[in-house]
């Protein structure tokens, strides 16, 4: 395996947990770069395009997909020539072992968020309108031979949004095993809570047995004191990079206004349902972060 002459830093987190915010803050600093699109799930799925789920394991890694994915990291480094490559794809929360086998050099930052706030936010994404600019940015990083396949799947999903009673997409976000069967007949809040639970449980199972250091951070802690928390993250990546002035500038736009939003927007019954689905996983990941 060819060695990287840069350090990959992979952000793991369930969808709507602050992964975008964290990536954008880090890449605003010197010597950090990332792909100029939201996620690279199509790259991670190389050689597995016809699989319905994103829940890959270490056994799904082979020489072809490992080489392809590692080469994509190298291409990005060659383009930007930074010492640190930040990668954030929410579906990776379902397959940390798979990612770790492909990029064993990586450092991991795991961000988690209150599942009530996550579910309220994710519920809206299921009904989001088409954002062509967003799609075209991601399309640049679809393996060339996979473009027709994913284009058909994407527009089929969009058409489904206009033909069902709830006006929701057929699927959105990380797809766990038996996804369609599990969500059948459930409300968007229930579906979002299950997605959160699957993502966090899978990440927990991987991180709890991985023989490497992982930096865990609660979204709520980060937005409460972003300068201090970003400093802790930079210290984890490389203490020599700490620059208090640059850190303060990087977090200027970070806000805590979304904390508790789910409790304000959802009904008591919906909050109760989310907690019944997620409390066990939430408590486990908090304990892991405290260790």
Backbone as CSV, one residue per row, in Angstrom:
resi,resn,N_x,N_y,N_z,CA_x,CA_y,CA_z,C_x,C_y,C_z
1,UNK,0.843,-1.200,0.000,0.000,0.000,0.000,0.879,1.251,0.000
2,UNK,0.663,2.135,-0.956,1.411,3.386,-1.021,1.066,4.264,0.169
3,UNK,2.095,4.885,0.740,1.869,5.761,1.876,1.449,7.145,1.407
4,UNK,0.607,7.786,2.194,0.230,9.169,1.931,1.319,10.085,2.456
5,UNK,1.553,11.200,1.767,2.447,12.224,2.298,1.631,13.393,2.847
6,UNK,0.457,13.064,3.370,-0.436,14.004,4.036,-1.215,13.203,5.076
7,UNK,-1.938,13.897,5.945,-2.702,13.224,6.990,-4.209,13.362,6.697
8,UNK,-4.904,12.224,6.496,-6.356,12.280,6.343,-7.025,12.425,7.718
9,UNK,-7.990,13.310,7.797,-8.783,13.501,9.015,-10.240,13.291,8.620
10,UNK,-10.854,12.256,9.161,-12.200,11.878,8.742,-13.204,12.210,9.840
11,UNK,-14.201,12.999,9.472,-15.270,13.373,10.390,-16.381,12.347,10.271
12,UNK,-16.751,11.771,11.392,-17.837,10.794,11.429,-18.988,11.375,12.252
13,UNK,-20.185,11.292,11.710,-21.355,11.764,12.440,-22.618,11.445,11.679
14,UNK,-23.708,11.229,12.399,-25.001,11.014,11.759,-25.401,12.275,10.999
15,UNK,-26.244,12.122,10.006,-26.728,13.272,9.239,-27.386,14.298,10.159
16,UNK,-27.159,15.581,9.880,-27.717,16.713,10.621,-27.136,16.834,12.025
17,UNK,-25.902,16.359,12.209,-25.269,16.404,13.533,-24.160,17.435,13.643
18,UNK,-24.015,18.294,12.642,-22.976,19.317,12.688,-21.720,18.961,11.924
19,UNK,-21.785,17.911,11.114,-20.600,17.496,10.360,-20.178,18.554,9.337
20,UNK,-21.145,19.177,8.660,-20.816,20.226,7.687,-20.145,21.408,8.383
21,UNK,-20.726,21.814,9.495,-20.178,22.942,10.252,-18.733,22.673,10.645
22,UNK,-18.479,21.485,11.175,-17.139,21.144,11.636,-16.150,21.096,10.480
23,UNK,-16.567,20.499,9.366,-15.694,20.448,8.188,-15.359,21.862,7.699
24,UNK,-16.372,22.726,7.614,-16.154,24.077,7.098,-15.247,24.897,8.011
25,UNK,-15.402,24.723,9.315,-14.543,25.425,10.264,-13.091,24.976,10.103
26,UNK,-12.877,23.674,10.025,-11.512,23.149,9.901,-10.859,23.578,8.594
27,UNK,-11.613,23.508,7.509,-11.012,23.823,6.208,-10.864,25.325,5.973
28,UNK,-11.357,26.134,6.897,-11.096,27.574,6.814,-9.707,27.918,7.351
29,UNK,-9.073,26.932,8.019,-7.730,27.119,8.553,-6.675,26.801,7.491
30,UNK,-5.498,27.339,7.678,-4.395,27.076,6.757,-4.032,25.592,6.782
31,UNK,-3.659,25.085,5.629,-3.127,23.728,5.477,-4.179,22.618,5.611
32,UNK,-5.460,22.982,5.528,-6.541,21.994,5.521,-7.345,22.169,4.237
33,UNK,-7.714,21.068,3.604,-8.556,21.157,2.407,-9.521,19.985,2.368
34,UNK,-10.518,20.107,1.468,-11.496,19.041,1.292,-12.061,19.125,-0.120
35,UNK,-12.937,18.230,-0.461,-13.570,18.240,-1.776,-14.528,19.429,-1.886
36,UNK,-14.605,20.067,-3.046,-15.488,21.230,-3.206,-16.944,20.822,-3.470
37,UNK,-17.431,19.914,-2.647,-18.835,19.494,-2.710,-19.200,19.000,-1.317
38,UNK,-20.452,18.713,-1.102,-20.907,18.378,0.247,-20.367,17.043,0.742
39,UNK,-20.451,15.987,-0.073,-20.015,14.652,0.346,-19.476,13.893,-0.860
40,UNK,-18.768,12.799,-0.575,-18.227,11.976,-1.668,-18.700,10.523,-1.512
41,UNK,-19.975,10.357,-1.187,-20.489,9.003,-0.980,-20.330,8.134,-2.225
42,UNK,-20.406,8.730,-3.404,-20.260,7.949,-4.638,-18.848,7.374,-4.763
43,UNK,-17.871,8.095,-4.269,-16.499,7.584,-4.273,-16.379,6.416,-3.303
44,UNK,-16.900,6.580,-2.105,-16.839,5.502,-1.106,-17.584,4.254,-1.572
45,UNK,-18.587,4.427,-2.427,-19.386,3.296,-2.911,-18.805,2.661,-4.177
46,UNK,-17.632,3.078,-4.582,-17.034,2.553,-5.812,-17.023,1.018,-5.788
47,UNK,-17.530,0.442,-6.876,-17.596,-1.016,-6.986,-18.795,-1.629,-6.286
48,UNK,-19.611,-0.793,-5.648,-20.792,-1.280,-4.920,-22.043,-0.489,-5.280
49,UNK,-22.076,0.062,-6.474,-23.146,0.989,-6.808,-24.544,0.364,-6.732
50,UNK,-24.662,-0.924,-6.986,-25.990,-1.544,-7.011,-26.460,-2.024,-5.645
51,UNK,-25.634,-1.857,-4.640,-26.083,-2.177,-3.282,-27.093,-1.140,-2.829
52,UNK,-28.164,-1.586,-2.202,-29.210,-0.677,-1.751,-28.806,0.082,-0.494
53,UNK,-27.907,-0.484,0.294,-27.540,0.147,1.565,-26.124,0.697,1.522
54,UNK,-25.799,1.497,2.554,-24.455,2.067,2.720,-23.684,1.376,3.836
55,UNK,-24.239,0.328,4.392,-23.681,-0.290,5.593,-22.638,-1.349,5.239
56,UNK,-21.506,-0.893,4.702,-20.446,-1.803,4.310,-19.618,-2.224,5.529
57,UNK,-18.909,-3.327,5.389,-18.032,-3.809,6.452,-16.604,-3.902,5.919
58,UNK,-15.677,-4.242,6.799,-14.279,-4.403,6.384,-14.138,-5.499,5.339
59,UNK,-15.046,-6.482,5.374,-15.002,-7.587,4.410,-15.370,-7.128,2.996
60,UNK,-15.989,-5.947,2.882,-16.358,-5.418,1.563,-15.206,-4.691,0.882
61,UNK,-14.097,-4.558,1.569,-12.924,-3.899,0.975,-12.163,-4.894,0.113
62,UNK,-11.808,-4.469,-1.087,-10.969,-5.283,-1.966,-9.918,-4.380,-2.602
63,UNK,-9.033,-4.971,-3.375,-7.925,-4.187,-3.936,-8.426,-3.097,-4.885
64,UNK,-9.548,-3.361,-5.578,-10.053,-2.388,-6.542,-10.618,-1.145,-5.853
65,UNK,-11.547,-1.361,-4.906,-12.137,-0.166,-4.298,-11.143,0.551,-3.377
66,UNK,-10.257,-0.190,-2.753,-9.245,0.442,-1.902,-8.325,1.331,-2.733
67,UNK,-7.853,0.806,-3.850,-6.956,1.584,-4.708,-7.653,2.820,-5.252
68,UNK,-8.891,2.657,-5.715,-9.623,3.779,-6.298,-9.829,4.889,-5.270
69,UNK,-10.302,4.531,-4.087,-10.605,5.538,-3.076,-9.339,6.239,-2.598
70,UNK,-8.287,5.472,-2.370,-7.027,6.085,-1.948,-6.483,7.025,-3.023
71,UNK,-6.651,6.649,-4.271,-6.192,7.525,-5.360,-6.977,8.834,-5.402
72,UNK,-8.253,8.793,-5.032,-9.050,10.020,-5.003,-8.537,10.963,-3.913
73,UNK,-8.118,10.411,-2.795,-7.496,11.239,-1.758,-6.198,11.851,-2.280
74,UNK,-5.408,11.057,-2.978,-4.141,11.556,-3.520,-4.377,12.664,-4.548
75,UNK,-5.395,12.505,-5.377,-5.714,13.536,-6.372,-6.033,14.862,-5.693
76,UNK,-6.803,14.783,-4.621,-7.170,16.021,-3.919,-5.932,16.668,-3.310
77,UNK,-5.056,15.846,-2.743,-3.821,16.400,-2.181,-2.971,17.042,-3.263
78,UNK,-2.880,16.405,-4.422,-2.100,16.968,-5.527,-2.682,18.295,-6.000
79,UNK,-4.001,18.425,-5.894,-4.670,19.652,-6.335,-4.419,20.810,-5.381
80,UNK,-4.517,20.547,-4.073,-4.437,21.626,-3.084,-3.098,21.683,-2.336
81,UNK,-2.375,20.566,-2.327,-1.059,20.498,-1.693,-1.085,20.955,-0.229
82,UNK,-2.087,20.490,0.510,-2.153,20.768,1.938,-1.730,19.524,2.714
83,UNK,-1.322,19.735,3.949,-0.850,18.612,4.760,-1.983,17.796,5.363
84,UNK,-3.188,18.373,5.372,-4.328,17.695,5.999,-5.538,17.705,5.053
85,UNK,-6.074,16.524,4.807,-7.270,16.365,3.987,-8.437,16.011,4.918
86,UNK,-9.452,16.864,4.918,-10.646,16.622,5.732,-11.696,15.934,4.869
87,UNK,-12.278,14.861,5.378,-13.341,14.167,4.636,-14.550,13.981,5.546
88,UNK,-15.716,14.295,5.001,-16.960,14.156,5.743,-18.039,13.601,4.824
89,UNK,-18.466,12.392,5.086,-19.597,11.781,4.389,-20.431,11.082,5.454
90,UNK,-21.660,11.521,5.637,-22.459,11.014,6.765,-22.699,9.509,6.700
91,UNK,-22.779,8.941,5.503,-22.984,7.493,5.390,-21.832,6.708,6.004
92,UNK,-20.668,7.337,6.161,-19.533,6.647,6.789,-19.804,6.311,8.249
93,UNK,-20.799,6.949,8.848,-21.167,6.611,10.226,-21.676,5.177,10.321
94,UNK,-22.142,4.625,9.203,-22.629,3.243,9.160,-21.517,2.238,8.894
95,UNK,-20.331,2.690,8.505,-19.304,1.770,7.979,-17.889,2.191,8.376
96,UNK,-17.690,2.532,9.625,-16.380,3.004,10.072,-15.302,1.945,9.845
97,UNK,-15.615,0.678,10.057,-14.615,-0.379,9.857,-14.162,-0.443,8.401
98,UNK,-15.089,-0.254,7.494,-14.800,-0.237,6.058,-13.857,0.927,5.730
99,UNK,-14.191,2.105,6.237,-13.371,3.298,5.999,-11.974,3.109,6.591
100,UNK,-11.929,2.565,7.789,-10.649,2.418,8.474,-9.729,1.418,7.778
101,UNK,-10.296,0.414,7.148,-9.471,-0.553,6.424,-8.908,0.060,5.146
102,UNK,-9.647,0.983,4.552,-9.190,1.645,3.331,-8.190,2.757,3.638
103,UNK,-8.461,3.526,4.704,-7.596,4.652,5.085,-7.119,4.438,6.518
104,UNK,-6.247,3.482,6.756,-5.824,3.193,8.139,-5.007,4.317,8.775
105,UNK,-4.490,5.241,7.953,-3.678,6.348,8.489,-4.536,7.450,9.112
106,UNK,-5.832,7.385,8.903,-6.706,8.510,9.271,-6.800,8.731,10.772
107,UNK,-6.988,10.000,11.111,-7.441,10.369,12.446,-8.946,10.612,12.335
108,UNK,-9.672,10.312,13.418,-11.132,10.429,13.382,-11.629,11.451,14.388
109,UNK,-12.550,12.281,13.914,-13.292,13.177,14.789,-14.743,12.733,14.730
110,UNK,-15.282,12.358,15.850,-16.663,11.862,15.920,-17.535,12.917,16.599
111,UNK,-18.490,13.464,15.858,-19.398,14.459,16.411,-20.798,13.856,16.533
112,UNK,-21.409,14.051,17.681,-22.758,13.528,17.898,-23.635,14.628,18.485
113,UNK,-24.944,14.488,18.263,-25.886,15.554,18.623,-27.163,14.954,19.193
114,UNK,-27.844,15.707,20.015,-29.116,15.272,20.596,-30.039,14.771,19.488
115,UNK,-30.529,13.529,19.583,-31.341,12.956,18.505,-32.678,13.653,18.281
116,UNK,-33.185,14.365,19.271,-34.438,15.106,19.072,-34.199,16.263,18.103
117,UNK,-33.128,17.003,18.309,-32.789,18.099,17.388,-32.433,17.562,16.004
118,UNK,-31.715,16.444,15.969,-31.352,15.834,14.687,-32.604,15.423,13.912
119,UNK,-33.516,14.759,14.577,-34.717,14.247,13.904,-35.588,15.375,13.369
120,UNK,-35.703,16.456,14.127,-36.490,17.603,13.665,-35.864,18.227,12.419
121,UNK,-34.532,18.292,12.398,-33.822,18.855,11.245,-33.892,17.920,10.040
122,UNK,-33.677,16.614,10.282,-33.697,15.638,9.189,-35.077,15.543,8.550
123,UNK,-36.104,15.676,9.352,-37.491,15.610,8.845,-37.691,16.588,7.688
124,UNK,-37.097,17.757,7.804,-37.246,18.777,6.758,-36.498,18.385,5.491
125,UNK,-35.357,17.710,5.635,-34.565,17.334,4.467,-35.275,16.306,3.596
126,UNK,-36.137,15.513,4.188,-36.888,14.522,3.422,-37.837,15.173,2.416
127,UNK,-38.157,16.436,2.638,-39.081,17.144,1.744,-38.402,18.299,1.019
128,UNK,-37.098,18.336,1.057,-36.347,19.452,0.475,-36.516,19.511,-1.036
129,UNK,-36.616,20.713,-1.601,-36.721,20.863,-3.055,-35.401,20.567,-3.751
130,UNK,-35.456,20.411,-5.038,-34.260,20.140,-5.835,-33.302,21.323,-5.788
131,UNK,-32.043,21.049,-5.526,-30.988,22.065,-5.542,-29.988,21.647,-6.619
132,UNK,-30.190,22.169,-7.826,-29.398,21.737,-8.975,-27.916,22.054,-8.803
133,UNK,-27.598,23.203,-8.240,-26.202,23.594,-8.038,-25.501,22.599,-7.122
134,UNK,-26.205,22.203,-6.058,-25.673,21.228,-5.101,-25.421,19.888,-5.789
135,UNK,-26.357,19.460,-6.614,-26.254,18.171,-7.301,-25.094,18.166,-8.291
136,UNK,-24.931,19.236,-9.032,-23.868,19.299,-10.030,-22.482,19.275,-9.385
137,UNK,-22.349,19.881,-8.215,-21.071,19.832,-7.501,-20.725,18.405,-7.121
138,UNK,-21.726,17.666,-6.611,-21.482,16.279,-6.212,-21.236,15.391,-7.429
139,UNK,-21.910,15.695,-8.534,-21.807,14.864,-9.736,-20.390,14.818,-10.289
140,UNK,-19.603,15.837,-10.000,-18.217,15.879,-10.479,-17.381,14.754,-9.873
141,UNK,-17.854,14.199,-8.760,-17.072,13.176,-8.063,-17.767,11.820,-8.065
142,UNK,-18.608,11.620,-9.063,-19.173,10.295,-9.314,-18.235,9.575,-10.269
143,UNK,-17.834,8.334,-9.968,-17.026,7.582,-10.946,-17.695,7.617,-12.319
144,UNK,-16.926,7.885,-13.346,-17.460,8.150,-14.677,-18.447,7.088,-15.151
145,UNK,-18.100,5.813,-14.959,-18.958,4.747,-15.449,-20.257,4.613,-14.651
146,UNK,-20.307,5.254,-13.476,-21.490,5.155,-12.622,-22.481,6.302,-12.814
147,UNK,-22.109,7.310,-13.594,-22.958,8.491,-13.740,-24.354,8.157,-14.258
148,UNK,-24.508,7.384,-15.339,-25.875,7.084,-15.822,-26.719,6.360,-14.766
149,UNK,-26.102,5.439,-14.057,-26.831,4.670,-13.039,-27.351,5.576,-11.932
150,UNK,-26.472,6.412,-11.374,-26.884,7.276,-10.264,-27.811,8.397,-10.726
151,UNK,-27.635,8.874,-11.945,-28.530,9.912,-12.463,-29.958,9.383,-12.554
152,UNK,-30.102,8.161,-13.038,-31.436,7.542,-13.130,-32.039,7.380,-11.731
153,UNK,-31.233,6.871,-10.792,-31.716,6.667,-9.427,-32.124,7.990,-8.777
154,UNK,-31.340,9.024,-9.011,-31.605,10.311,-8.384,-32.924,10.903,-8.878
155,UNK,-33.110,10.928,-10.196,-34.320,11.543,-10.728,-35.563,10.686,-10.471
156,UNK,-35.378,9.398,-10.361,-36.486,8.526,-9.955,-36.918,8.868,-8.530
157,UNK,-35.952,9.095,-7.668,-36.240,9.473,-6.282,-36.976,10.803,-6.226
158,UNK,-36.556,11.750,-7.074,-37.209,13.061,-7.105,-38.646,12.954,-7.607
159,UNK,-38.860,12.119,-8.604,-40.219,11.933,-9.131,-41.131,11.339,-8.057
160,UNK,-40.583,10.422,-7.280,-41.358,9.799,-6.200,-41.859,10.846,-5.212
161,UNK,-41.090,11.913,-5.032,-41.479,12.963,-4.094,-42.798,13.613,-4.495
162,UNK,-43.054,13.689,-5.784,-44.261,14.352,-6.260,-45.454,13.404,-6.421
163,UNK,-45.203,12.123,-6.221,-46.276,11.144,-6.447,-46.753,10.457,-5.173
164,UNK,-46.221,10.872,-4.010,-46.717,10.275,-2.768,-47.429,11.331,-1.929
165,UNK,-48.274,10.881,-1.059,-49.148,11.761,-0.287,-48.376,12.735,0.601
166,UNK,-47.255,12.280,1.169,-46.487,13.131,2.083,-45.544,14.090,1.366
167,UNK,-45.419,13.934,0.043,-44.492,14.756,-0.744,-43.066,14.639,-0.225
168,UNK,-42.678,13.420,0.104,-41.331,13.181,0.602,-40.552,12.327,-0.382
169,UNK,-39.233,12.375,-0.262,-38.377,11.548,-1.093,-38.536,10.076,-0.718
170,UNK,-38.240,9.200,-1.668,-38.276,7.772,-1.372,-37.173,7.416,-0.380
171,UNK,-36.052,8.104,-0.474,-34.970,7.913,0.485,-34.160,9.197,0.570
172,UNK,-33.552,9.395,1.730,-32.646,10.517,1.948,-31.676,10.103,3.045
173,UNK,-30.432,10.492,2.911,-29.451,10.251,3.956,-28.891,8.842,3.934
174,UNK,-28.099,8.499,4.958,-27.470,7.173,5.032,-28.501,6.053,5.022
175,UNK,-28.229,5.034,4.210,-29.184,3.913,4.087,-28.620,2.674,4.783
176,UNK,-29.236,2.311,5.888,-28.817,1.125,6.624,-29.443,-0.120,6.001
177,UNK,-29.004,-1.291,6.422,-29.524,-2.547,5.871,-31.025,-2.683,6.130
178,UNK,-31.735,-3.207,5.146,-33.193,-3.395,5.212,-33.911,-2.062,5.427
179,UNK,-33.340,-1.028,4.844,-33.841,0.336,4.989,-35.320,0.452,4.597
180,UNK,-35.657,0.012,3.404,-37.027,0.181,2.912,-38.041,-0.547,3.771
181,UNK,-37.701,-1.762,4.163,-38.617,-2.564,4.983,-38.810,-1.929,6.355
182,UNK,-37.737,-1.405,6.920,-37.782,-0.845,8.266,-38.609,0.430,8.339
183,UNK,-38.542,1.276,7.311,-39.219,2.573,7.383,-40.640,2.534,6.843
184,UNK,-41.046,1.419,6.263,-42.385,1.331,5.656,-43.466,1.675,6.680
185,UNK,-44.315,2.633,6.312,-45.451,2.996,7.156,-45.129,3.909,8.317
186,UNK,-43.889,4.338,8.450,-43.500,5.172,9.585,-43.511,6.653,9.205
187,UNK,-43.676,7.501,10.199,-43.651,8.946,9.977,-42.215,9.399,9.736
188,UNK,-42.070,10.624,9.222,-40.727,11.146,8.954,-39.916,11.308,10.232
189,UNK,-40.558,11.670,11.324,-39.851,11.792,12.593,-39.348,10.426,13.051
190,UNK,-40.182,9.405,12.926,-39.767,8.052,13.295,-38.616,7.575,12.420
191,UNK,-38.719,7.814,11.115,-37.660,7.409,10.186,-36.347,8.107,10.533
192,UNK,-36.423,9.403,10.801,-35.218,10.180,11.120,-34.569,9.689,12.410
193,UNK,-35.396,9.330,13.394,-34.859,8.814,14.661,-34.177,7.467,14.458
194,UNK,-34.754,6.630,13.620,-34.152,5.322,13.340,-32.831,5.504,12.600
195,UNK,-32.803,6.415,11.628,-31.546,6.691,10.918,-30.456,7.141,11.891
196,UNK,-30.809,8.032,12.799,-29.849,8.496,13.793,-29.367,7.323,14.634
197,UNK,-30.295,6.507,15.108,-29.948,5.379,15.968,-29.026,4.393,15.266
198,UNK,-29.324,4.085,14.009,-28.480,3.148,13.251,-27.082,3.724,13.041
199,UNK,-27.018,4.995,12.684,-25.721,5.633,12.432,-24.867,5.671,13.695
200,UNK,-25.456,6.110,14.792,-24.708,6.258,16.035,-24.340,4.895,16.619
201,UNK,-25.244,3.930,16.540,-24.945,2.589,17.057,-23.808,1.936,16.281
202,UNK,-23.844,2.059,14.948,-22.768,1.480,14.141,-21.429,2.145,14.444
203,UNK,-21.437,3.473,14.558,-20.202,4.194,14.875,-19.685,3.782,16.249
204,UNK,-20.588,3.703,17.206,-20.205,3.296,18.560,-19.558,1.909,18.553
205,UNK,-20.188,0.976,17.858,-19.657,-0.391,17.821,-18.250,-0.429,17.240
206,UNK,-17.997,0.389,16.231,-16.664,0.428,15.624,-15.652,1.123,16.530
207,UNK,-16.007,2.300,17.013,-15.058,3.077,17.816,-14.729,2.400,19.142
208,UNK,-15.692,1.671,19.699,-15.463,1.047,20.998,-14.449,-0.093,20.929
209,UNK,-14.188,-0.590,19.713,-13.230,-1.688,19.577,-11.988,-1.315,18.763
210,UNK,-11.970,-0.099,18.213,-10.829,0.323,17.404,-9.622,0.619,18.281
211,UNK,-8.491,0.146,17.854,-7.253,0.360,18.610,-6.549,1.623,18.112
212,UNK,-7.269,2.751,18.179,-6.661,4.023,17.816,-7.429,5.142,18.516
213,UNK,-6.759,6.267,18.628,-7.359,7.401,19.313,-8.394,8.069,18.422
214,UNK,-9.525,8.410,19.019,-10.605,9.105,18.324,-11.017,10.295,19.176
215,UNK,-11.226,11.433,18.540,-11.696,12.602,19.284,-13.215,12.679,19.174
216,UNK,-13.903,12.516,20.304,-15.361,12.614,20.352,-15.750,14.015,20.815
217,UNK,-16.762,14.584,20.178,-17.232,15.908,20.572,-18.753,15.983,20.410
218,UNK,-19.422,16.479,21.438,-20.862,16.719,21.345,-21.085,18.032,20.601
219,UNK,-22.028,18.029,19.690,-22.376,19.244,18.944,-22.682,20.390,19.908
220,UNK,-23.433,20.081,20.952,-23.855,21.109,21.909,-22.653,21.741,22.616
221,UNK,-21.642,20.939,22.915,-20.435,21.472,23.546,-19.654,22.357,22.578
222,UNK,-19.609,21.917,21.322,-18.848,22.686,20.334,-19.454,24.072,20.135
223,UNK,-20.768,24.149,19.940,-21.384,25.453,19.658,-21.454,26.333,20.903
224,UNK,-21.368,25.724,22.094,-21.382,26.511,23.332,-20.073,27.266,23.533
225,UNK,-18.957,26.658,23.116,-17.640,27.290,23.260,-16.771,26.849,22.089
226,UNK,-17.083,27.342,20.897,-16.406,26.837,19.690,-14.905,27.062,19.654
227,UNK,-14.433,28.163,20.170,-12.977,28.428,20.132,-12.228,27.403,20.977
228,UNK,-12.740,27.136,22.173,-12.079,26.170,23.054,-12.146,24.759,22.482
229,UNK,-13.307,24.406,21.925,-13.465,23.050,21.384,-12.658,22.861,20.110
230,UNK,-12.580,23.891,19.278,-11.758,23.783,18.071,-10.283,23.664,18.456
231,UNK,-9.886,24.361,19.471,-8.499,24.250,19.945,-8.199,22.823,20.392
232,UNK,-9.165,22.190,21.075,-8.986,20.796,21.497,-8.846,19.874,20.291
233,UNK,-9.619,20.142,19.256,-9.566,19.319,18.043,-8.221,19.485,17.342
234,UNK,-7.761,20.737,17.224,-6.467,20.995,16.588,-5.338,20.351,17.393
235,UNK,-5.449,20.385,18.692,-4.444,19.735,19.535,-4.416,18.239,19.277
236,UNK,-5.585,17.656,19.050,-5.686,16.235,18.725,-5.041,15.938,17.374
237,UNK,-5.254,16.817,16.401,-4.690,16.605,15.060,-3.189,16.846,15.057
238,UNK,-2.793,17.994,15.565,-1.367,18.349,15.650,-1.235,19.603,16.510
239,UNK,-0.729,19.478,17.729,-0.612,20.628,18.635,0.184,21.791,18.060
240,UNK,1.088,21.500,17.120,1.913,22.566,16.546,1.100,23.528,15.681
241,UNK,-0.107,23.142,15.335,-0.945,23.979,14.473,-1.780,24.992,15.257
242,UNK,-1.736,24.933,16.567,-2.585,25.812,17.374,-2.168,27.272,17.199
243,UNK,-3.145,28.081,16.820,-2.959,29.522,16.675,-4.258,30.154,17.164
244,UNK,-4.251,30.708,18.352,-5.478,31.192,18.983,-6.207,32.236,18.134
245,UNK,-5.463,33.094,17.484,-6.093,34.133,16.661,-6.829,33.523,15.470
246,UNK,-6.188,32.571,14.795,-6.819,31.934,13.638,-8.019,31.073,14.062
247,UNK,-7.902,30.443,15.209,-9.008,29.632,15.720,-10.213,30.523,16.008
248,UNK,-9.990,31.651,16.618,-11.085,32.580,16.931,-11.775,33.064,15.653
249,UNK,-10.981,33.340,14.634,-11.550,33.775,13.349,-12.355,32.657,12.698
250,UNK,-11.872,31.426,12.789,-12.517,30.285,12.131,-13.908,29.998,12.667
251,UNK,-14.148,30.312,13.929,-15.431,29.950,14.549,-16.377,31.147,14.695
252,UNK,-16.074,32.247,14.047,-16.889,33.453,14.196,-18.362,33.244,13.842
253,UNK,-18.634,32.387,12.866,-20.012,32.198,12.411,-20.730,31.041,13.097
254,UNK,-20.058,30.358,13.997,-20.686,29.236,14.702,-21.723,29.777,15.677
255,UNK,-22.906,29.178,15.654,-24.014,29.641,16.493,-24.637,28.480,17.246
256,UNK,-25.195,28.788,18.420,-25.881,27.759,19.201,-27.407,27.876,19.093
257,UNK,-27.886,28.625,18.109,-29.328,28.882,18.027,-30.163,27.636,17.703
258,UNK,-29.536,26.585,17.161,-30.294,25.379,16.822,-30.396,24.391,17.985
259,UNK,-29.686,24.666,19.068,-29.746,23.760,20.220,-31.142,23.830,20.844
260,UNK,-31.775,22.673,21.007,-33.113,22.624,21.589,-34.244,22.887,20.617
261,UNK,-33.912,23.096,19.357,-34.926,23.443,18.364,-35.943,22.320,18.177
262,UNK,-35.474,21.079,18.234,-36.380,19.951,18.078,-37.433,19.893,19.157
263,UNK,-37.029,20.230,20.384,-37.978,20.218,21.505,-39.026,21.314,21.352
264,UNK,-38.660,22.396,20.665,-39.604,23.496,20.451,-40.538,23.218,19.278
265,UNK,-40.060,22.480,18.285,-40.838,22.276,17.060,-41.707,21.021,17.077
266,UNK,-41.282,19.991,17.790,-41.984,18.708,17.759,-42.955,18.571,18.922
267,UNK,-43.927,17.704,18.751,-44.901,17.466,19.811,-44.294,16.598,20.912
268,UNK,-44.948,16.570,22.054,-44.470,15.734,23.161,-44.444,14.267,22.755
269,UNK,-45.435,13.856,21.992,-45.499,12.460,21.547,-44.338,12.129,20.620
270,UNK,-43.991,13.070,19.745,-42.878,12.841,18.824,-41.552,12.773,19.582
271,UNK,-41.359,13.671,20.549,-40.140,13.659,21.360,-40.033,12.339,22.118
272,UNK,-41.135,11.884,22.679,-41.143,10.618,23.410,-40.758,9.458,22.496
273,UNK,-41.300,9.458,21.290,-41.005,8.395,20.332,-39.523,8.378,19.966
274,UNK,-38.960,9.561,19.748,-37.534,9.659,19.406,-36.679,9.121,20.545
275,UNK,-37.008,9.514,21.757,-36.224,9.085,22.912,-36.306,7.571,23.122
276,UNK,-37.463,6.997,22.884,-37.600,5.541,23.013,-36.715,4.817,22.006
277,UNK,-36.567,5.410,20.823,-35.734,4.816,19.770,-34.251,5.027,20.020
278,UNK,-33.890,6.170,20.589,-32.496,6.607,20.578,-31.777,6.634,21.918
279,UNK,-32.486,6.581,23.028,-31.847,6.797,24.331,-30.688,5.836,24.609
280,UNK,-30.860,4.574,24.284,-29.808,3.597,24.561,-28.525,3.953,23.818
281,UNK,-28.643,4.234,22.509,-27.468,4.586,21.703,-26.866,5.906,22.171
282,UNK,-27.716,6.865,22.522,-27.238,8.184,22.960,-26.436,8.059,24.257
283,UNK,-26.937,7.282,25.188,-26.229,7.094,26.460,-24.897,6.369,26.268
284,UNK,-24.890,5.388,25.369,-23.653,4.648,25.108,-22.573,5.551,24.521
285,UNK,-22.954,6.359,23.547,-21.942,7.183,22.879,-21.450,8.285,23.814
286,UNK,-22.299,8.773,24.681,-21.850,9.772,25.665,-20.863,9.170,26.657
287,UNK,-21.123,7.944,27.067,-20.185,7.272,27.976,-18.849,7.028,27.287
288,UNK,-18.896,6.633,26.022,-17.659,6.391,25.265,-16.848,7.688,25.148
289,UNK,-17.531,8.778,24.906,-16.855,10.066,24.770,-16.226,10.515,26.081
290,UNK,-16.799,10.105,27.197,-16.293,10.513,28.513,-15.113,9.673,28.983
291,UNK,-14.878,8.535,28.325,-13.804,7.643,28.766,-12.421,8.245,28.502
